[in-house]
Amino acid sequence: QLGNREWVTVIQGVGASGRRIPPFVVFAGKVLINVYLAWLEHFNTHTKRHTIGGYQLLIINGHESHCSIDFQDLCKEKNIILLCMPPHSSHLLQPLDVACFSPLKRKYGDAVSGLARNRTHYISKETFLLAFKAAFKQSITKENIQASFRGAGLVPHDPQAVLSKLDVVVQT
């Protein structure tokens, strides 16, 4: 129904090994700092037992809303090293943006198109979750996650993976 739409935000975490944590789904229009802090607790709960050594590295979009003092303080408390990527660089540097989110969007779009073909014009929260879960399982796979870290030049370390995508000439 027109005018009766809600925004859904999904915050996702993955590791270079191909491991993923459960998606953090927020049914709200605007994601505030308390949601990011709750997600950080979610992240820590699902990753700390897999940590080798005492610290974890969390790579995030460097948007100011993601890098609040409270968020940084909680990272410090949880032994999470926070790496904020420069704005407008996530398509090159953020692993999830490099090789996971495009297939996820495509699979979710296919599911919604299928619903529309079956005369479903309103997607309830339950229907969204079912469609999203199916798309998530098909897209956020170990193979895609590992490819995303490769594509961002992070694991294995390969700066050329990013530099080759830039439309600049590097002189030494």
C-alpha positions as a printed Julia matrix, in Angstrom:
172×3 Matrix{Float64}:
  0.0     0.0     0.0
  1.44    3.35   -1.01
  2.56    5.54    1.86
  2.76    2.55    4.18
  6.44    1.69    3.88
  9.02    0.98    6.51
 12.78    0.99    6.25
 14.76   -2.06    7.26
 18.46   -1.92    8.02
 20.62   -5.02    8.08
 24.05   -4.78    9.7
 26.36   -7.65    8.79
 29.72   -8.9     9.98
 32.04  -11.38    8.28
 35.6   -12.6     8.68
 38.4   -13.29    6.21
 38.13  -17.03    6.97
 34.66  -16.99    5.39
 32.82  -17.01    8.7
 29.73  -14.86    9.07
 27.76  -13.82   12.1
 23.97  -13.76   12.1
 22.6   -10.64   10.42
 21.42   -7.87   12.75
 18.05   -6.72   11.44
 16.63   -3.37   12.53
 13.04   -2.47   11.7
 13.39    1.27   12.1
 13.7     4.28    9.87
 16.85    5.72   11.36
 19.66    3.8    12.98
 20.87    5.64   16.07
 24.0     5.12   18.15
 22.21    2.76   20.56
 21.6     0.39   17.64
 25.28    0.47   16.64
 26.25   -0.24   20.25
 23.81   -3.16   20.4
 25.25   -4.48   17.12
 28.78   -4.23   18.52
 27.71   -6.39   21.48
 26.14   -8.82   18.95
 29.38   -8.83   16.94
 31.51   -9.44   20.01
 29.26  -12.25   21.24
 29.55  -14.09   17.93
 33.25  -13.49   17.25
 35.23  -13.38   20.5
 35.42  -17.18   20.85
 37.04  -17.39   17.41
 39.64  -14.72   18.15
 43.28  -15.73   17.96
 45.21  -13.56   20.37
 43.59  -10.87   22.42
 42.25   -8.52   19.74
 39.85   -8.4    16.83
 39.92   -6.05   13.85
 36.64   -4.42   12.84
 36.63   -2.65    9.47
 33.73   -0.24    9.08
 32.52    2.53    6.83
 34.08    5.73    8.14
 30.82    7.68    8.19
 30.68    9.82   11.33
 27.52    8.06   12.56
 29.46    4.79   12.74
 32.48    6.18   14.59
 31.02    7.87   17.67
 33.05    8.21   20.86
 30.71    5.74   22.6
 31.26    3.2    19.81
 35.04    3.69   19.96
 35.01    3.35   23.76
 33.05    0.1    23.59
 35.48   -1.23   20.98
 38.38   -0.42   23.28
 36.63   -2.13   26.21
 36.06   -5.28   24.1
 39.62   -5.35   22.63
 38.31   -4.55   19.17
 40.62   -2.53   16.95
 38.46   -0.2    14.88
 39.52    0.64   11.33
 37.33    3.34    9.78
 37.59    3.41    6.0
 37.6     6.78    4.23
 34.18    8.05    3.1
 33.09    7.08   -0.42
 35.61    4.23   -0.64
 33.53    1.27    0.53
 32.95   -0.02   -3.01
 36.73   -0.62   -3.19
 37.82   -1.24    0.39
 34.92   -2.75    2.34
 34.89   -6.52    1.82
 31.1    -6.83    2.03
 30.63   -4.12   -0.6
 33.21   -5.73   -2.9
 31.67   -9.19   -3.39
 28.73   -9.91   -1.08
 26.12   -7.17   -1.12
 25.58   -7.15   -4.9
 24.6   -10.84   -5.01
 22.47  -10.34   -1.88
 20.59   -7.42   -3.45
 20.11   -9.38   -6.67
 18.79  -12.5    -4.89
 16.5   -10.46   -2.66
 15.23   -8.53   -5.71
 14.5   -11.84   -7.44
 12.5   -12.97   -4.41
 10.49   -9.73   -4.36
  9.87  -10.0    -8.12
  8.59  -13.53   -7.57
  6.2   -12.26   -4.92
  4.96   -9.52   -7.27
  4.35  -12.09  -10.02
  2.2   -13.98   -7.52
  0.16  -10.83   -6.86
  1.78  -10.03   -3.51
  1.98   -6.25   -3.35
  2.6    -5.8     0.36
  5.61   -7.33    2.06
  5.06   -7.89    5.76
  7.98   -8.11    8.17
  7.56  -11.89    8.21
  7.61  -12.08    4.41
 10.65   -9.8     4.3
 12.5   -12.02    6.77
 11.72  -15.17    4.79
 12.82  -13.61    1.49
 15.9   -12.05    3.08
 16.91  -15.29    4.79
 16.81  -17.19    1.49
 18.79  -14.47   -0.32
 21.27  -14.26    2.56
 21.96  -18.01    2.54
 22.59  -17.94   -1.22
 24.77  -14.81   -1.18
 26.72  -14.44    2.04
 28.62  -17.69    1.51
 32.1   -18.69    2.6
 33.27  -18.44   -1.01
 31.82  -14.94   -1.55
 33.16  -13.73    1.79
 36.68  -14.95    1.0
 36.43  -13.45   -2.5
 35.41  -10.14   -0.95
 38.55   -9.97    1.22
 40.65  -10.89   -1.85
 38.89   -8.27   -3.96
 39.55   -5.59   -1.34
 43.23   -6.58   -1.31
 43.11   -7.47    2.38
 43.61  -11.26    2.51
 45.96  -12.04    1.01
 47.48   -8.56    1.21
 47.46   -7.16   -2.32
 47.29   -3.35   -2.68
 47.24   -3.78   -6.46
 43.77   -5.32   -6.19
 42.47   -1.85   -5.28
 44.99    0.32   -7.1
 44.22   -1.39  -10.41
 40.57   -0.26  -10.08
 41.46    3.4    -9.61
 41.37    5.73  -12.56
 44.7     7.36  -11.71
 48.3     7.07  -12.76
 50.77    6.43   -9.95
 54.22    7.98  -10.39
 57.24    7.32   -8.22
